[in-house]
Amino acid sequence: MEKSDLERCADLFLKVFNASPWFDEWQSAGQVQQYLLEFMDNPVFVGYVIERNQALLGACFGHTKSWYSGREYHVHEYYIDTGLQRSGLGSALMNYIKDDLISKNIHCMVLLTEKELPAEEFYKKQGFQVKQDLIFMYNKL
């Protein structure tokens, strides 16, 4: 992924996440661009895109993190064009990412997703497991 991909990534992100099953309420592509740019500006950012005939079909935004057991890759956003989901593109992108991370000596991928939505089953099919001894917590201020 290059910074020049940002606008196309934001447009596709808006299309995917403002629709079913997520129903987010992003107000504009500019708002999404700012959100995604914050990931890209991280010095340990690693991003990926999947394209066909120069059309953006999906993207992954994440960063690496050093940990006692080695470097990990934390996925923040992963998405495939709504009309192309369940076509194998998501799996193709995920396989490419795994191979690339292995070549960079990154041993683990970590992500959060919502329960009982199609993404949960997709990630399980990709070999992700639910960590039973962790909980996600937040404090709304």
RAVEN-V669865 format. One record per residue. OMEGA is omega in whole degrees, 0 to 359 (NA if undefined). D_CENTER is the distance of its C-alpha to the mean C-alpha in Angstrom with 2 decimals. Layout:
omega->OMEGA d_center->D_CENTER
omega->OMEGA d_center->D_CENTER
//
This chain:
omega->177 d_center->12.20
omega->177 d_center->15.12
omega->179 d_center->15.91
omega->177 d_center->17.69
omega->189 d_center->14.51
omega->184 d_center->13.78
omega->179 d_center->16.00
omega->178 d_center->14.80
omega->180 d_center->11.08
omega->180 d_center->12.48
omega->180 d_center->14.77
omega->177 d_center->12.40
omega->180 d_center->10.12
omega->179 d_center->13.57
omega->185 d_center->14.72
omega->190 d_center->12.05
omega->173 d_center->11.83
omega->181 d_center->15.54
omega->177 d_center->16.54
omega->4 d_center->17.12
omega->186 d_center->16.04
omega->181 d_center->14.18
omega->173 d_center->16.95
omega->182 d_center->15.53
omega->175 d_center->18.14
omega->187 d_center->16.76
omega->183 d_center->20.03
omega->175 d_center->19.36
omega->178 d_center->17.27
omega->178 d_center->18.76
omega->179 d_center->17.43
omega->178 d_center->13.81
omega->179 d_center->14.63
omega->179 d_center->15.92
omega->182 d_center->12.93
omega->178 d_center->10.59
omega->177 d_center->13.64
omega->173 d_center->13.91
omega->184 d_center->10.86
omega->181 d_center->12.40
omega->177 d_center->15.75
omega->183 d_center->15.01
omega->178 d_center->17.23
omega->177 d_center->14.96
omega->170 d_center->11.85
omega->181 d_center->10.40
omega->182 d_center->8.36
omega->171 d_center->8.68
omega->171 d_center->9.92
omega->185 d_center->11.90
omega->171 d_center->15.18
omega->182 d_center->18.51
omega->178 d_center->21.66
omega->174 d_center->19.87
omega->179 d_center->17.97
omega->182 d_center->14.21
omega->181 d_center->12.83
omega->183 d_center->9.04
omega->175 d_center->6.42
omega->177 d_center->3.69
omega->179 d_center->4.78
omega->177 d_center->6.50
omega->176 d_center->10.19
omega->180 d_center->12.96
omega->175 d_center->15.47
omega->182 d_center->19.01
omega->184 d_center->20.31
omega->182 d_center->23.72
omega->180 d_center->22.69
omega->182 d_center->20.91
omega->178 d_center->17.69
omega->174 d_center->14.36
omega->180 d_center->10.75
omega->179 d_center->8.80
omega->177 d_center->5.03
omega->179 d_center->5.00
omega->179 d_center->2.74
omega->183 d_center->2.20
omega->177 d_center->5.87
omega->179 d_center->9.27
omega->185 d_center->12.46
omega->182 d_center->14.25
omega->183 d_center->17.32
omega->178 d_center->15.80
omega->183 d_center->14.02
omega->178 d_center->16.09
omega->183 d_center->17.30
omega->180 d_center->15.87
omega->179 d_center->13.44
omega->177 d_center->10.34
omega->179 d_center->12.48
omega->179 d_center->13.61
omega->180 d_center->10.37
omega->179 d_center->9.62
omega->177 d_center->13.29
omega->180 d_center->13.26
omega->180 d_center->10.65
omega->180 d_center->12.84
omega->180 d_center->15.91
omega->180 d_center->14.97
omega->178 d_center->14.21
omega->180 d_center->17.48
omega->179 d_center->19.28
omega->179 d_center->18.35
omega->174 d_center->19.68
omega->193 d_center->16.52
omega->189 d_center->17.36
omega->172 d_center->14.63
omega->182 d_center->10.95
omega->176 d_center->10.40
omega->172 d_center->8.25
omega->172 d_center->9.64
omega->181 d_center->9.94
omega->178 d_center->13.12
omega->170 d_center->16.02
omega->171 d_center->17.74
omega->183 d_center->15.27
omega->180 d_center->14.37
omega->181 d_center->10.84
omega->180 d_center->12.92
omega->177 d_center->15.04
omega->182 d_center->12.47
omega->177 d_center->11.06
omega->178 d_center->14.76
omega->179 d_center->15.72
omega->176 d_center->13.41
omega->178 d_center->15.44
omega->179 d_center->13.65
omega->175 d_center->16.39
omega->179 d_center->17.05
omega->188 d_center->18.64
omega->184 d_center->21.82
omega->176 d_center->23.19
omega->174 d_center->20.53
omega->175 d_center->20.20
omega->181 d_center->17.99
omega->175 d_center->20.45
omega->179 d_center->20.76
omega->182 d_center->23.83
omega->183 d_center->24.08
omega->NA d_center->26.45
//
